Amino acid sequence: MNFDLSFYFAVFLRRIHYFIIITALVSATAIAAAFLLPSVYQATSLLVLESSTIPGALAAPTVQAAALEKLQLIENKLMTRQNLIDIANRLNVFKDIKKMTPDEVVKAMRQATTIKKSANKGEATIMNLTFSADTGRIAAAVVNEYVTQILKEDVDQRTKSAEATVDFFEQEVKRLSAELDQLSAKILDFQNKNSDALPSTLAFRLSQQTTLQGKLDTAEQNIRQLQDQRERLKALYESTGQVGNAVAPQTPEAKQLAALNDQLRQTLAVLAPDHPKVKLLQVQIAQLEEIVKNQTAPPADAANPTATMFDVQLADIDSKIALETQNRDQIAEQMTALQETIDRTPANQIALDALNRDYSNIQQQYNAAVGNLSKASAGERIEILSKGEKLSVLDAATVPNRPAKPNRPLIAVGGMAMGMFLGLGTIFLTELLNRAVRRPKDIVSAFGITPLVTIPYMRTPAETLQRRSMFIGMMFMAVVGIPAMIYAVHVFYQPLDILLDRVARQFGIRL
């Protein structure tokens, strides 16, 4: 392809007024915008989430939440509508804040605030706060206010969580303690009502039952022996009329009298006759002698001594039988009552086991609650002393010395470069759309003939003057008129930053 550089350079010189005008127009606009856009100052603060200074193996922290979740919760509370309005009014963040609606204030505050969080695995958890304002003082003041509220919220959140945990376990301990007291009272009342049939005394009552059974067998055996003795005595008397040569058996009182006489003789060998113990024995012996005398004395009207002796022995045997019978009946009653308590023992065992099982379960819960309360109290102490996981300021916000944006040189140079690019693009597009014949080779290509000579178009002086005047007018408009118009819009209609922001939002762009 044969590229005619001199031709295109000539075309550029012929169309240079388009290049100059467009470049001047765009450059003037960019320079005006660079100088008229308000300065935006940014203040930044860096917060870091420090880990607990006390090892978890020694005292587990009460507050346990994911780092990113914790930062998001704090951010959401910070960016609440009421909080942003309060900060904006207190610090007078915007110039015309009194003319702004609450919705506009909240929207402007959120757009001016940038919060970045970093909580990657194996890295420190960091929160970066940035605020943009018209002055460095306001930007730093807002960021510092943010930081103050974040630190306060972090402390409140940790301490409230720790206190709530302690309160919960204190209530649990009180509740379980009350349940233990109620169960203890139930167990004690049950044991008092069933004191004669408790499982703990079953072995004793079984041994007591065995002993009573032995006594009952002995009493019945004695009764049978006495009854046999009575029958033999009656048979002997009826057949022979005699009661035998055997001495009548002694009554219990007679046996006791003989024992007391022996004891009195032994006592007199040691003590004086006027000793109180000797006198007491003598009184008891006198009383028993009177009883024995009445038992052995024959009736006044008795004519037959043998019959009298038979009646005495028979009466003695009958009294022994009555005594043994009474003893047997008492033992039988005791065994009946004892058997009733033994029969009630299994049911009492089941009921008591259920109460003790409930008591043991609640006791375990109570012990666990007491242990958790101790841990919660240690965790609360850790949070109060700020020894647990907490947010701290790594880099505090300071008043910036220079604005962060706009980058005026970049805007101006970029505008000039854009103007030059648009100027060249306009010339290129114009020539691309122009199908007129301007060179001899175009005649050859279009008509298939070769011209002998070509005569260029020659403008008259009037056309030249008109063309130059139009060029100068457009240059003046680009260099003076456009900046003046931009300045008028910025001052009398709306600031350029707000206007640009609105235009950008229409296209979904955030500046």
Protein Blocks (a to p, Z undefined) as FASTA:
>chain_A
ZZdfklmmmmmmmmmmmmmmmmmmmmmmmmmmmmmpccdddddddddddddfbdfklocc
fbdcdfklmmmmmmmmmmpmklmmmmmmmnomafklmlpcfklmmmmmmmmpccddddde
hiacddddddddfbfklmmmmmmmmmmmmmmmmmmmmmmmmmmmmmmmmmmmmmmmmmmm
mmmmmmmmmmmmmmmlcfklmmmmmmmmmmmmmmmmmmmmmmmmmmmmmmmmmmmmmmno
pabjadcdddfklmmmmmmmmmmmmmmmmmcfklmklmmmmmmmmmmmmmmmmmmpccfk
lcblklmmmmmmmmmmmmmmmmmmmmmmmmmmmmmmmmmmmmmmmmmmmmmmmmmmmmmm
mmmmmmmmmmmmmmmmmmmmmmmnopaccdddfbdcdddfbdfbdcfklmmmmmmmmmmm
mmmmmmmmmmmmpccdfbfklmmmmnopacfbdcdddddfklmmmmmmmmmmmmmmmmmm
mmmmmmmmmmmmocfklmmmmmmmmnopaZZ
